[in-house]
Amino acid sequence: MDLSNLRPADGAKHSDNFRRGRGHGSGNGKTAGKGHKGQKARSGATRPGFEGGQMPLYRRIPKRGFTCRNSKTIVGINISALEAFDNDSVVSVETLIEAGIVKNPRDGVKILGNGELTKKLTVQANAFSAGAVEKIEALGGKAEVI
């Protein structure tokens, strides 16, 4: 016995062209596997979530608030986190992910001005706060919006 000889056990698999409701001799005649009477024996199955006329769960639960389809989830990074990079280096979203500062950039990364920066860096991000741009350019660095 090896992997090339594996096959399903006898009787475990039905053929795809199995014909239901074609007489007693077929082994699946008369009720064609649907049992006797009842809703599930008839044609026209109920839609998903239908609870037999009872108020369905999705209508019983209260709905609150509003979700804006156009809102973006921006990840904020303080300028103090950029101290991990070497002087004169280029900091992009990819390098932030590699350094472990950002785990999931979502819809963009914004550099915020909280903390101190002591290195000259070229920072490429989706957005900057006014304070962050001020601190980066005060040290001779660049704040590039991508």
N, CA, C and O atoms as a GROMACS GRO file, in nm:
protein
  584
    1MET      N    1   0.085  -0.120   0.000
    1MET     CA    2   0.000   0.000   0.000
    1MET      C    3   0.089   0.125   0.000
    1MET      O    4   0.174   0.141   0.087
    2ASP      N    5   0.069   0.211  -0.098
    2ASP     CA    6   0.139   0.339  -0.100
    2ASP      C    7   0.046   0.447  -0.155
    2ASP      O    8  -0.069   0.419  -0.189
    3LEU      N    9   0.094   0.570  -0.162
    3LEU     CA   10   0.009   0.682  -0.200
    3LEU      C   11  -0.054   0.668  -0.338
    3LEU      O   12  -0.163   0.721  -0.362
    4SER      N   13   0.015   0.597  -0.428
    4SER     CA   14  -0.039   0.583  -0.564
    4SER      C   15  -0.156   0.486  -0.570
    4SER      O   16  -0.228   0.482  -0.670
    5ASN      N   17  -0.176   0.406  -0.464
    5ASN     CA   18  -0.286   0.309  -0.463
    5ASN      C   19  -0.406   0.352  -0.380
    5ASN      O   20  -0.503   0.277  -0.369
    6LEU      N   21  -0.400   0.474  -0.320
    6LEU     CA   22  -0.509   0.517  -0.234
    6LEU      C   23  -0.637   0.542  -0.314
    6LEU      O   24  -0.632   0.601  -0.422
    7ARG      N   25  -0.750   0.498  -0.261
    7ARG     CA   26  -0.880   0.528  -0.320
    7ARG      C   27  -0.986   0.518  -0.212
    7ARG      O   28  -0.964   0.453  -0.110
    8PRO      N   29  -1.102   0.583  -0.231
    8PRO     CA   30  -1.207   0.578  -0.129
    8PRO      C   31  -1.256   0.436  -0.105
    8PRO      O   32  -1.248   0.350  -0.193
    9ALA      N   33  -1.307   0.414   0.016
    9ALA     CA   34  -1.360   0.283   0.050
    9ALA      C   35  -1.480   0.251  -0.039
    9ALA      O   36  -1.547   0.342  -0.087
   10ASP      N   37  -1.507   0.122  -0.061
   10ASP     CA   38  -1.620   0.081  -0.145
   10ASP      C   39  -1.750   0.133  -0.086
   10ASP      O   40  -1.778   0.116   0.032
   11GLY      N   41  -1.830   0.197  -0.170
   11GLY     CA   42  -1.959   0.249  -0.128
   11GLY      C   43  -1.952   0.386  -0.064
   11GLY      O   44  -2.055   0.443  -0.028
   12ALA      N   45  -1.831   0.442  -0.047
   12ALA     CA   46  -1.818   0.573   0.018
   12ALA      C   47  -1.845   0.688  -0.077
   12ALA      O   48  -1.876   0.799  -0.034
   13LYS      N   49  -1.834   0.662  -0.207
   13LYS     CA   50  -1.849   0.768  -0.306
   13LYS      C   51  -1.965   0.737  -0.399
   13LYS      O   52  -1.976   0.626  -0.450
   14HIS      N   53  -2.051   0.836  -0.421
   14HIS     CA   54  -2.160   0.822  -0.517
   14HIS      C   55  -2.117   0.884  -0.649
   14HIS      O   56  -2.039   0.978  -0.651
   15SER      N   57  -2.169   0.830  -0.757
   15SER     CA   58  -2.137   0.890  -0.887
   15SER      C   59  -2.218   1.020  -0.901
   15SER      O   60  -2.323   1.036  -0.839
   16ASP      N   61  -2.168   1.110  -0.983
   16ASP     CA   62  -2.233   1.240  -1.001
   16ASP      C   63  -2.361   1.230  -1.084
   16ASP      O   64  -2.445   1.320  -1.078
   17ASN      N   65  -2.375   1.123  -1.161
   17ASN     CA   66  -2.493   1.111  -1.247
   17ASN      C   67  -2.602   1.024  -1.183
   17ASN      O   68  -2.679   0.959  -1.254
   18PHE      N   69  -2.608   1.022  -1.051
   18PHE     CA   70  -2.707   0.944  -0.978
   18PHE      C   71  -2.845   1.002  -1.002
   18PHE      O   72  -2.867   1.121  -0.980
   19ARG      N   73  -2.942   0.918  -1.046
   19ARG     CA   74  -3.076   0.965  -1.081
   19ARG      C   75  -3.174   0.929  -0.971
   19ARG      O   76  -3.195   0.811  -0.943
   20ARG      N   77  -3.233   1.030  -0.908
   20ARG     CA   78  -3.328   1.008  -0.801
   20ARG      C   79  -3.470   1.001  -0.855
   20ARG      O   80  -3.504   1.060  -0.957
   21GLY      N   81  -3.552   0.926  -0.782
   21GLY     CA   82  -3.694   0.922  -0.817
   21GLY      C   83  -3.723   0.852  -0.948
   21GLY      O   84  -3.807   0.900  -1.024
   22ARG      N   85  -3.656   0.740  -0.978
   22ARG     CA   86  -3.678   0.668  -1.102
   22ARG      C   87  -3.725   0.524  -1.074
   22ARG      O   88  -3.684   0.430  -1.142
   23GLY      N   89  -3.810   0.511  -0.975
   23GLY     CA   90  -3.872   0.380  -0.948
   23GLY      C   91  -3.807   0.303  -0.836
   23GLY      O   92  -3.695   0.333  -0.794
   24HIS      N   93  -3.882   0.199  -0.787
   24HIS     CA   94  -3.834   0.118  -0.674
   24HIS      C   95  -3.706   0.044  -0.704
   24HIS      O   96  -3.621   0.027  -0.615
   25GLY      N   97  -3.689   0.001  -0.826
   25GLY     CA   98  -3.571  -0.078  -0.862
   25GLY      C   99  -3.443  -0.001  -0.851
   25GLY      O  100  -3.336  -0.061  -0.837
   26SER      N  101  -3.449   0.131  -0.856
   26SER     CA  102  -3.327   0.212  -0.851
   26SER      C  103  -3.272   0.221  -0.709
   26SER      O  104  -3.156   0.257  -0.690
   27GLY      N  105  -3.356   0.188  -0.609
   27GLY     CA  106  -3.312   0.199  -0.470
   27GLY      C  107  -3.335   0.338  -0.415
   27GLY      O  108  -3.312   0.362  -0.296
   28ASN      N  109  -3.378   0.430  -0.498
   28ASN     CA  110  -3.409   0.566  -0.450
   28ASN      C  111  -3.531   0.618  -0.525
   28ASN      O  112  -3.528   0.726  -0.584
   29GLY      N  113  -3.639   0.541  -0.521
   29GLY     CA  114  -3.762   0.579  -0.589
   29GLY      C  115  -3.860   0.640  -0.491
   29GLY      O  116  -3.823   0.682  -0.382
   30LYS      N  117  -3.986   0.644  -0.530
   30LYS     CA  118  -4.097   0.696  -0.452
   30LYS      C  119  -4.069   0.835  -0.397
   30LYS      O  120  -4.091   0.933  -0.469
   31THR      N  121  -4.022   0.850  -0.273
   31THR     CA  122  -4.002   0.985  -0.216
   31THR      C  123  -3.866   1.045  -0.252
   31THR      O  124  -3.840   1.161  -0.217
   32ALA      N  125  -3.780   0.971  -0.320
   32ALA     CA  126  -3.651   1.019  -0.371
   32ALA      C  127  -3.563   1.078  -0.262
   32ALA      O  128  -3.496   1.179  -0.283
   33GLY      N  129  -3.563   1.014  -0.144
   33GLY     CA  130  -3.473   1.055  -0.036
   33GLY      C  131  -3.522   1.175   0.043
   33GLY      O  132  -3.449   1.228   0.126
   34LYS      N  133  -3.648   1.218   0.018
   34LYS     CA  134  -3.700   1.336   0.088
   34LYS      C  135  -3.794   1.300   0.203
   34LYS      O  136  -3.846   1.391   0.268
   35GLY      N  137  -3.816   1.174   0.229
   35GLY     CA  138  -3.906   1.134   0.338
   35GLY      C  139  -4.051   1.158   0.300
   35GLY      O  140  -4.083   1.171   0.182
   36HIS      N  141  -4.140   1.166   0.401
   36HIS     CA  142  -4.283   1.182   0.374
   36HIS      C  143  -4.329   1.322   0.411
   36HIS      O  144  -4.310   1.368   0.523
   37LYS      N  145  -4.389   1.389   0.316
   37LYS     CA  146  -4.453   1.520   0.333
   37LYS      C  147  -4.363   1.624   0.403
   37LYS      O  148  -4.241   1.605   0.412
   38GLY      N  149  -4.421   1.728   0.451
   38GLY     CA  150  -4.345   1.832   0.522
   38GLY      C  151  -4.283   1.932   0.427
   38GLY      O  152  -4.274   1.909   0.306
   39GLN      N  153  -4.240   2.044   0.483
   39GLN     CA  154  -4.187   2.155   0.404
   39GLN      C  155  -4.065   2.115   0.323
   39GLN      O  156  -4.049   2.160   0.209
   40LYS      N  157  -3.978   2.033   0.379
   40LYS     CA  158  -3.854   1.997   0.310
   40LYS      C  159  -3.875   1.894   0.200
   40LYS      O  160  -3.785   1.868   0.121
   41ALA      N  161  -3.994   1.834   0.196
   41ALA     CA  162  -4.024   1.738   0.090
   41ALA      C  163  -4.076   1.809  -0.035
   41ALA      O  164  -4.083   1.749  -0.142
   42ARG      N  165  -4.113   1.935  -0.021
   42ARG     CA  166  -4.175   2.007  -0.132
   42ARG      C  167  -4.072   2.095  -0.205
   42ARG      O  168  -3.963   2.121  -0.155
   43SER      N  169  -4.111   2.139  -0.323
   43SER     CA  170  -4.020   2.226  -0.399
   43SER      C  171  -4.030   2.368  -0.344
   43SER      O  172  -4.126   2.402  -0.275
   44GLY      N  173  -3.931   2.450  -0.375
   44GLY     CA  174  -3.931   2.589  -0.329
   44GLY      C  175  -3.882   2.600  -0.186
   44GLY      O  176  -3.959   2.626  -0.095
   45ALA      N  177  -3.752   2.580  -0.168
   45ALA     CA  178  -3.694   2.584  -0.033
   45ALA      C  179  -3.699   2.726   0.022
   45ALA      O  180  -3.700   2.823  -0.054
   46THR      N  181  -3.701   2.738   0.154
   46THR     CA  182  -3.704   2.870   0.218
   46THR      C  183  -3.568   2.937   0.204
   46THR      O  184  -3.465   2.870   0.188
   47ARG      N  185  -3.569   3.069   0.210
   47ARG     CA  186  -3.444   3.144   0.195
   47ARG      C  187  -3.359   3.130   0.322
   47ARG      O  188  -3.413   3.098   0.428
   48PRO      N  189  -3.228   3.154   0.314
   48PRO     CA  190  -3.144   3.148   0.433
   48PRO      C  191  -3.187   3.251   0.537
   48PRO      O  192  -3.215   3.366   0.502
   49GLY      N  193  -3.194   3.211   0.663
   49GLY     CA  194  -3.233   3.301   0.770
   49GLY      C  195  -3.382   3.299   0.800
   49GLY      O  196  -3.426   3.364   0.895
   50PHE      N  197  -3.462   3.225   0.718
   50PHE     CA  198  -3.606   3.218   0.742
   50PHE      C  199  -3.633   3.130   0.862
   50PHE      O  200  -3.580   3.020   0.872
   51GLU      N  201  -3.716   3.179   0.955
   51GLU     CA  202  -3.742   3.106   1.080
   51GLU      C  203  -3.889   3.068   1.092
   51GLU      O  204  -3.945   3.072   1.202
   52GLY      N  205  -3.951   3.030   0.981
   52GLY     CA  206  -4.088   2.982   0.984
   52GLY      C  207  -4.190   3.088   1.019
   52GLY      O  208  -4.294   3.055   1.077
   53GLY      N  209  -4.165   3.212   0.988
   53GLY     CA  210  -4.260   3.318   1.016
   53GLY      C  211  -4.226   3.395   1.143
   53GLY      O  212  -4.271   3.508   1.161
   54GLN      N  213  -4.147   3.334   1.232
   54GLN     CA  214  -4.099   3.407   1.350
   54GLN      C  215  -4.010   3.521   1.303
   54GLN      O  216  -3.943   3.510   1.200
   55MET      N  217  -4.008   3.630   1.378
   55MET     CA  218  -3.924   3.744   1.340
   55MET      C  219  -3.778   3.699   1.339
   55MET      O  220  -3.725   3.660   1.444
   56PRO      N  221  -3.710   3.703   1.224
   56PRO     CA  222  -3.575   3.647   1.215
   56PRO      C  223  -3.473   3.726   1.296
   56PRO      O  224  -3.492   3.843   1.327
   57LEU      N  225  -3.365   3.658   1.330
   57LEU     CA  226  -3.261   3.714   1.417
   57LEU      C  227  -3.207   3.846   1.363
   57LEU      O  228  -3.187   3.941   1.440
   58TYR      N  229  -3.184   3.853   1.233
   58TYR     CA  230  -3.125   3.976   1.178
   58TYR      C  231  -3.220   4.095   1.187
   58TYR      O  232  -3.176   4.209   1.172
   59ARG      N  233  -3.349   4.070   1.211
   59ARG     CA  234  -3.443   4.181   1.232
   59ARG      C  235  -3.471   4.206   1.379
   59ARG      O  236  -3.515   4.315   1.416
   60ARG      N  237  -3.448   4.107   1.464
   60ARG     CA  238  -3.471   4.123   1.608
   60ARG      C  239  -3.363   4.205   1.676
   60ARG      O  240  -3.391   4.277   1.772
   61ILE      N  241  -3.241   4.196   1.626
   61ILE     CA  242  -3.127   4.264   1.690
   61ILE      C  243  -3.131   4.413   1.655
   61ILE      O  244  -3.150   4.448   1.538
   62PRO      N  245  -3.113   4.502   1.754
   62PRO     CA  246  -3.118   4.646   1.726
   62PRO      C  247  -3.002   4.691   1.640
   62PRO      O  248  -2.889   4.642   1.652
   63LYS      N  249  -3.031   4.785   1.553
   63LYS     CA  250  -2.927   4.841   1.468
   63LYS      C  251  -2.899   4.984   1.516
   63LYS      O  252  -2.992   5.061   1.540
   64ARG      N  253  -2.772   5.016   1.529
   64ARG     CA  254  -2.735   5.149   1.577
   64ARG      C  255  -2.624   5.206   1.491
   64ARG      O  256  -2.537   5.134   1.442
   65GLY      N  257  -2.628   5.336   1.474
   65GLY     CA  258  -2.515   5.406   1.413
   65GLY      C  259  -2.510   5.396   1.262
   65GLY      O  260  -2.607   5.359   1.196
   66PHE      N  261  -2.396   5.431   1.211
   66PHE     CA  262  -2.376   5.444   1.068
   66PHE      C  263  -2.229   5.415   1.039
   66PHE      O  264  -2.141   5.456   1.115
   67THR      N  265  -2.202   5.345   0.931
   67THR     CA  266  -2.065   5.317   0.890
   67THR      C  267  -2.041   5.382   0.755
   67THR      O  268  -2.106   5.348   0.656
   68CYS      N  269  -1.950   5.475   0.751
   68CYS     CA  270  -1.919   5.544   0.627
   68CYS      C  271  -1.838   5.452   0.536
   68CYS      O  272  -1.735   5.398   0.578
   69ARG      N  273  -1.884   5.434   0.413
   69ARG     CA  274  -1.816   5.345   0.321
   69ARG      C  275  -1.685   5.405   0.271
   69ARG      O  276  -1.595   5.332   0.230
   70ASN      N  277  -1.674   5.537   0.273
   70ASN     CA  278  -1.558   5.603   0.215
   70ASN      C  279  -1.450   5.638   0.317
   70ASN      O  280  -1.347   5.695   0.279
   71SER      N  281  -1.471   5.606   0.446
   71SER     CA  282  -1.371   5.641   0.546
   71SER      C  283  -1.247   5.553   0.531
   71SER      O  284  -1.256   5.438   0.489
   72LYS      N  285  -1.134   5.608   0.566
   72LYS     CA  286  -1.009   5.534   0.557
   72LYS      C  287  -0.950   5.515   0.697
   72LYS      O  288  -0.964   5.601   0.784
   73THR      N  289  -0.885   5.402   0.716
   73THR     CA  290  -0.820   5.374   0.843
   73THR      C  291  -0.671   5.405   0.828
   73THR      O  292  -0.597   5.330   0.765
   74ILE      N  293  -0.629   5.516   0.885
   74ILE     CA  294  -0.490   5.560   0.874
   74ILE      C  295  -0.416   5.524   1.002
   74ILE      O  296  -0.467   5.547   1.112
   75VAL      N  297  -0.297   5.468   0.988
   75VAL     CA  298  -0.215   5.430   1.103
   75VAL      C  299  -0.125   5.549   1.139
   75VAL      O  300  -0.050   5.598   1.054
   76GLY      N  301  -0.132   5.592   1.263
   76GLY     CA  302  -0.051   5.706   1.308
   76GLY      C  303   0.078   5.659   1.374
   76GLY      O  304   0.077   5.571   1.460
   77ILE      N  305   0.190   5.719   1.334
   77ILE     CA  306   0.322   5.686   1.392
   77ILE      C  307   0.384   5.816   1.444
   77ILE      O  308   0.393   5.914   1.372
   78ASN      N  309   0.425   5.815   1.570
   78ASN     CA  310   0.490   5.933   1.627
   78ASN      C  311   0.632   5.946   1.574
   78ASN      O  312   0.697   5.847   1.540
   79ILE      N  313   0.679   6.070   1.568
   79ILE     CA  314   0.811   6.098   1.513
   79ILE      C  315   0.922   6.036   1.598
   79ILE      O  316   1.032   6.010   1.549
   80SER      N  317   0.893   6.013   1.726
   80SER     CA  318   0.992   5.951   1.815
   80SER      C  319   1.023   5.808   1.773
   80SER      O  320   1.131   5.757   1.805
   81ALA      N  321   0.931   5.742   1.703
   81ALA     CA  322   0.954   5.603   1.657
   81ALA      C  323   1.058   5.598   1.546
   81ALA      O  324   1.116   5.492   1.521
   82LEU      N  325   1.083   5.712   1.478
   82LEU     CA  326   1.179   5.716   1.368
   82LEU      C  327   1.324   5.720   1.416
   82LEU      O  328   1.416   5.712   1.335
   83GLU      N  329   1.343   5.732   1.547
   83GLU     CA  330   1.479   5.730   1.605
   83GLU      C  331   1.548   5.595   1.581
   83GLU      O  332   1.670   5.587   1.590
   84ALA      N  333   1.472   5.492   1.550
   84ALA     CA  334   1.530   5.358   1.529
   84ALA      C  335   1.613   5.352   1.400
   84ALA      O  336   1.692   5.259   1.383
   85PHE      N  337   1.595   5.450   1.309
   85PHE     CA  338   1.666   5.446   1.181
   85PHE      C  339   1.797   5.523   1.188
   85PHE      O  340   1.814   5.612   1.272
   86ASP      N  341   1.890   5.486   1.099
   86ASP     CA  342   2.021   5.551   1.094
   86ASP      C  343   2.011   5.691   1.033
   86ASP      O  344   1.914   5.724   0.965
   87ASN      N  345   2.113   5.771   1.059
   87ASN     CA  346   2.119   5.907   1.004
   87ASN      C  347   2.127   5.900   0.851
   87ASN      O  348   2.192   5.810   0.797
   88ASP      N  349   2.064   5.994   0.781
   88ASP     CA  350   2.062   6.005   0.633
   88ASP      C  351   1.994   5.887   0.563
   88ASP      O  352   2.017   5.866   0.444
   89SER      N  353   1.914   5.811   0.633
   89SER     CA  354   1.845   5.698   0.568
   89SER      C  355   1.709   5.742   0.515
   89SER      O  356   1.654   5.844   0.557
   90VAL      N  357   1.656   5.661   0.421
   90VAL     CA  358   1.524   5.686   0.363
   90VAL      C  359   1.423   5.597   0.436
   90VAL      O  360   1.438   5.475   0.438
   91VAL      N  361   1.321   5.660   0.494
   91VAL     CA  362   1.220   5.587   0.569
   91VAL      C  363   1.091   5.585   0.487
   91VAL      O  364   1.032   5.689   0.460
   92SER      N  365   1.048   5.464   0.446
   92SER     CA  366   0.923   5.449   0.371
   92SER      C  367   0.832   5.354   0.449
   92SER      O  368   0.869   5.303   0.554
   93VAL      N  369   0.713   5.333   0.396
   93VAL     CA  370   0.618   5.243   0.462
   93VAL      C  371   0.676   5.101   0.469
   93VAL      O  372   0.657   5.030   0.568
   94GLU      N  373   0.746   5.060   0.363
   94GLU     CA  374   0.807   4.926   0.360
   94GLU      C  375   0.914   4.910   0.468
   94GLU      O  376   0.922   4.807   0.535
   95THR      N  377   0.998   5.014   0.486
   95THR     CA  378   1.103   5.006   0.588
   95THR      C  379   1.044   5.009   0.728
   95THR      O  380   1.100   4.949   0.820
   96LEU      N  381   0.931   5.079   0.746
   96LEU     CA  382   0.863   5.080   0.876
   96LEU      C  383   0.809   4.941   0.910
   96LEU      O  384   0.812   4.900   1.026
   97ILE      N  385   0.759   4.869   0.808
   97ILE     CA  386   0.708   4.733   0.829
   97ILE      C  387   0.824   4.639   0.863
   97ILE      O  388   0.813   4.557   0.954
   98GLU      N  389   0.936   4.652   0.789
   98GLU     CA  390   1.053   4.567   0.815
   98GLU      C  391   1.109   4.589   0.954
   98GLU      O  392   1.154   4.494   1.019
   99ALA      N  393   1.107   4.713   1.001
   99ALA     CA  394   1.159   4.745   1.134
   99ALA      C  395   1.062   4.705   1.245
   99ALA      O  396   1.098   4.707   1.363
  100GLY      N  397   0.939   4.667   1.208
  100GLY     CA  398   0.840   4.624   1.307
  100GLY      C  399   0.766   4.738   1.374
  100GLY      O  400   0.694   4.716   1.471
  101ILE      N  401   0.782   4.860   1.323
  101ILE     CA  402   0.712   4.975   1.380
  101ILE      C  403   0.566   4.973   1.338
  101ILE      O  404   0.477   5.005   1.417
  102VAL      N  405   0.542   4.935   1.211
  102VAL     CA  406   0.406   4.922   1.159
  102VAL      C  407   0.382   4.775   1.125
  102VAL      O  408   0.463   4.713   1.056
  103LYS      N  409   0.271   4.721   1.175
  103LYS     CA  410   0.240   4.582   1.144
  103LYS      C  411   0.150   4.572   1.022
  103LYS      O  412   0.176   4.493   0.931
  104ASN      N  413   0.043   4.652   1.020
  104ASN     CA  414  -0.052   4.651   0.909
  104ASN      C  415  -0.079   4.796   0.867
  104ASN      O  416  -0.145   4.869   0.941
  105PRO      N  417  -0.029   4.839   0.751
  105PRO     CA  418  -0.044   4.980   0.713
  105PRO      C  419  -0.186   5.021   0.678
  105PRO      O  420  -0.214   5.140   0.666
  106ARG      N  421  -0.277   4.926   0.661
  106ARG     CA  422  -0.418   4.952   0.627
  106ARG      C  423  -0.429   5.046   0.508
  106ARG      O  424  -0.379   5.014   0.400
  107ASP      N  425  -0.494   5.163   0.526
  107ASP     CA  426  -0.516   5.254   0.412
  107ASP      C  427  -0.407   5.361   0.401
  107ASP      O  428  -0.411   5.442   0.308
  108GLY      N  429  -0.312   5.363   0.492
  108GLY     CA  430  -0.205   5.461   0.484
  108GLY      C  431  -0.138   5.484   0.619
  108GLY      O  432  -0.189   5.442   0.723
  109VAL      N  433  -0.023   5.550   0.615
  109VAL     CA  434   0.054   5.580   0.736
  109VAL      C  435   0.072   5.731   0.747
  109VAL      O  436   0.111   5.797   0.651
  110LYS      N  437   0.041   5.784   0.865
  110LYS     CA  438   0.058   5.928   0.890
  110LYS      C  439   0.163   5.947   0.998
  110LYS      O  440   0.160   5.880   1.101
  111ILE      N  441   0.257   6.038   0.973
  111ILE     CA  442   0.362   6.068   1.071
  111ILE      C  443   0.313   6.184   1.157
  111ILE      O  444   0.279   6.291   1.106
  112LEU      N  445   0.311   6.162   1.288
  112LEU     CA  446   0.264   6.262   1.384
  112LEU      C  447   0.383   6.326   1.455
  112LEU      O  448   0.490   6.266   1.462
  113GLY      N  449   0.364   6.446   1.507
  113GLY     CA  450   0.475   6.524   1.561
  113GLY      C  451   0.507   6.504   1.708
  113GLY      O  452   0.575   6.588   1.767
  114ASN      N  453   0.459   6.398   1.770
  114ASN     CA  454   0.483   6.376   1.913
  114ASN      C  455   0.622   6.317   1.935
  114ASN      O  456   0.658   6.219   1.870
  115GLY      N  457   0.700   6.374   2.025
  115GLY     CA  458   0.834   6.323   2.055
  115GLY      C  459   0.942   6.406   1.990
  115GLY      O  460   0.914   6.509   1.928
  116GLU      N  461   1.066   6.361   2.004
  116GLU     CA  462   1.182   6.433   1.951
  116GLU      C  463   1.253   6.350   1.846
  116GLU      O  464   1.255   6.227   1.853
  117LEU      N  465   1.311   6.419   1.748
  117LEU     CA  466   1.389   6.355   1.643
  117LEU      C  467   1.528   6.420   1.641
  117LEU      O  468   1.539   6.542   1.644
  118THR      N  469   1.634   6.337   1.634
  118THR     CA  470   1.770   6.391   1.638
  118THR      C  471   1.849   6.355   1.512
  118THR      O  472   1.967   6.385   1.503
  119LYS      N  473   1.784   6.290   1.414
  119LYS     CA  474   1.856   6.244   1.294
  119LYS      C  475   1.796   6.305   1.169
  119LYS      O  476   1.676   6.334   1.162
  120LYS      N  477   1.882   6.325   1.068
  120LYS     CA  478   1.838   6.377   0.939
  120LYS      C  479   1.784   6.259   0.857
  120LYS      O  480   1.859   6.167   0.825
  121LEU      N  481   1.655   6.262   0.825
  121LEU     CA  482   1.592   6.151   0.754
  121LEU      C  483   1.510   6.201   0.636
  121LEU      O  484   1.458   6.313   0.638
  122THR      N  485   1.499   6.117   0.535
  122THR     CA  486   1.405   6.141   0.426
  122THR      C  487   1.287   6.048   0.451
  122THR      O  488   1.299   5.926   0.436
  123VAL      N  489   1.174   6.105   0.488
  123VAL     CA  490   1.058   6.025   0.528
  123VAL      C  491   0.954   6.028   0.418
  123VAL      O  492   0.911   6.135   0.375
  124GLN      N  493   0.912   5.909   0.372
  124GLN     CA  494   0.808   5.897   0.269
  124GLN      C  495   0.688   5.828   0.332
  124GLN      O  496   0.694   5.711   0.370
  125ALA      N  497   0.577   5.903   0.342
  125ALA     CA  498   0.455   5.847   0.402
  125ALA      C  499   0.334   5.904   0.330
  125ALA      O  500   0.346   5.992   0.245
  126ASN      N  501   0.215   5.853   0.366
  126ASN     CA  502   0.092   5.897   0.302
  126ASN      C  503   0.047   6.035   0.350
  126ASN      O  504  -0.015   6.110   0.276
  127ALA      N  505   0.080   6.069   0.476
  127ALA     CA  506   0.039   6.198   0.531
  127ALA      C  507   0.132   6.237   0.646
  127ALA      O  508   0.196   6.153   0.709
  128PHE      N  509   0.138   6.368   0.672
  128PHE     CA  510   0.220   6.423   0.781
  128PHE      C  511   0.139   6.528   0.855
  128PHE      O  512   0.057   6.598   0.795
  129SER      N  513   0.162   6.539   0.985
  129SER     CA  514   0.104   6.651   1.059
  129SER      C  515   0.200   6.769   1.042
  129SER      O  516   0.316   6.751   1.008
  130ALA      N  517   0.148   6.889   1.066
  130ALA     CA  518   0.229   7.010   1.048
  130ALA      C  519   0.350   7.009   1.141
  130ALA      O  520   0.459   7.050   1.100
  131GLY      N  521   0.332   6.962   1.265
  131GLY     CA  522   0.442   6.956   1.361
  131GLY      C  523   0.550   6.858   1.319
  131GLY      O  524   0.668   6.882   1.341
  132ALA      N  525   0.510   6.747   1.258
  132ALA     CA  526   0.607   6.646   1.213
  132ALA      C  527   0.692   6.701   1.099
  132ALA      O  528   0.813   6.681   1.098
  133VAL      N  529   0.630   6.770   1.004
  133VAL     CA  530   0.704   6.828   0.891
  133VAL      C  531   0.804   6.931   0.943
  133VAL      O  532   0.917   6.937   0.896
  134GLU      N  533   0.761   7.010   1.039
  134GLU     CA  534   0.847   7.113   1.099
  134GLU      C  535   0.973   7.051   1.161
  134GLU      O  536   1.084   7.098   1.138
  135LYS      N  537   0.953   6.944   1.240
  135LYS     CA  538   1.066   6.881   1.310
  135LYS      C  539   1.160   6.808   1.214
  135LYS      O  540   1.281   6.807   1.235
  136ILE      N  541   1.105   6.746   1.109
  136ILE     CA  542   1.189   6.675   1.012
  136ILE      C  543   1.274   6.774   0.932
  136ILE      O  544   1.394   6.753   0.913
  137GLU      N  545   1.212   6.883   0.887
  137GLU     CA  546   1.284   6.981   0.804
  137GLU      C  547   1.378   7.069   0.885
  137GLU      O  548   1.472   7.126   0.830
  138ALA      N  549   1.354   7.081   1.015
  138ALA     CA  550   1.444   7.159   1.102
  138ALA      C  551   1.582   7.094   1.111
  138ALA      O  552   1.681   7.162   1.133
  139LEU      N  553   1.588   6.962   1.094
  139LEU     CA  554   1.715   6.889   1.100
  139LEU      C  555   1.774   6.868   0.961
  139LEU      O  556   1.874   6.799   0.946
  140GLY      N  557   1.713   6.927   0.858
  140GLY     CA  558   1.765   6.915   0.721
  140GLY      C  559   1.709   6.794   0.646
  140GLY      O  560   1.757   6.762   0.538
  141GLY      N  561   1.610   6.727   0.701
  141GLY     CA  562   1.551   6.612   0.634
  141GLY      C  563   1.438   6.653   0.540
  141GLY      O  564   1.409   6.771   0.524
  142LYS      N  565   1.376   6.553   0.477
  142LYS     CA  566   1.268   6.578   0.384
  142LYS      C  567   1.145   6.499   0.424
  142LYS      O  568   1.156   6.385   0.468
  143ALA      N  569   1.026   6.559   0.408
  143ALA     CA  570   0.900   6.491   0.432
  143ALA      C  571   0.828   6.481   0.297
  143ALA      O  572   0.773   6.579   0.247
  144GLU      N  573   0.828   6.360   0.238
  144GLU     CA  574   0.769   6.341   0.105
  144GLU      C  575   0.636   6.266   0.117
  144GLU      O  576   0.629   6.159   0.177
  145VAL      N  577   0.531   6.324   0.060
  145VAL     CA  578   0.400   6.260   0.058
  145VAL      C  579   0.393   6.168  -0.063
  145VAL      O  580   0.420   6.209  -0.176
  146ILE      N  581   0.358   6.040  -0.037
  146ILE     CA  582   0.348   5.944  -0.149
  146ILE      C  583   0.203   5.918  -0.184
  146ILE      O  584   0.174   5.840  -0.275
   0.00000   0.00000   0.00000
